[in-house]
């Protein structure tokens, strides 16, 4: 095998997203044949000894794909922060898995866990634009102007302008309103920040779909393995989304 970039080797082996694996390198946590590597360096995964945090990476482990209904109070990461548990503590399996994308601590719903770096990149990289659907409970009902602004795109506090989104009223909850929101972006706290920029407050946030994969009847904390057909559908959905965005 010819040499490839070290961050790609790590990602393909399921050690995180491409960007996450780049951070491992910039933080000095990756060594190849005893030498700490820098971003952009290459290696041969079949010949070179590649260590992450002092442990040799496994480039030949079987791929696994798990759909989890994330409860509130769990971090979408491998490492605990501030004493909060991570989603991986809900899934007792031998494989080294990583969460695909983000759901913040106070959010719940569909999250994927896998060691397939190629699929992770397809589902998280902005150029693929895979749809993600959320049920968003607002403290007060939005007016027509706020809904139209959300659909067209909003400038956030950091200056980022959100892409157009599909936003539909779903049901009334006292003074509030549940919305169905479909986006193709994956920025941290994206929906909460968008609502805040519009003068709205999110009380509940639940992801119910990624691409064509739906959460179904899973209860919070429950999980299941994806079928081979579901994995193929996720890949084709991401690739088709990328093709459409290039037209």
Helices and strands as residue ranges (DSSP letters): E 4-5, H 6-12, H 18-26, E 30-32, E 35-36, E 42-43, E 50-52, E 55-56, E 65-70, G 87-90, E 98-100, E 108-114, H 117-124, E 132-138, H 144-152, E 166-173, E 176-183, H 190-197, E 202-210, E 213-214, E 223-225, H 228-246
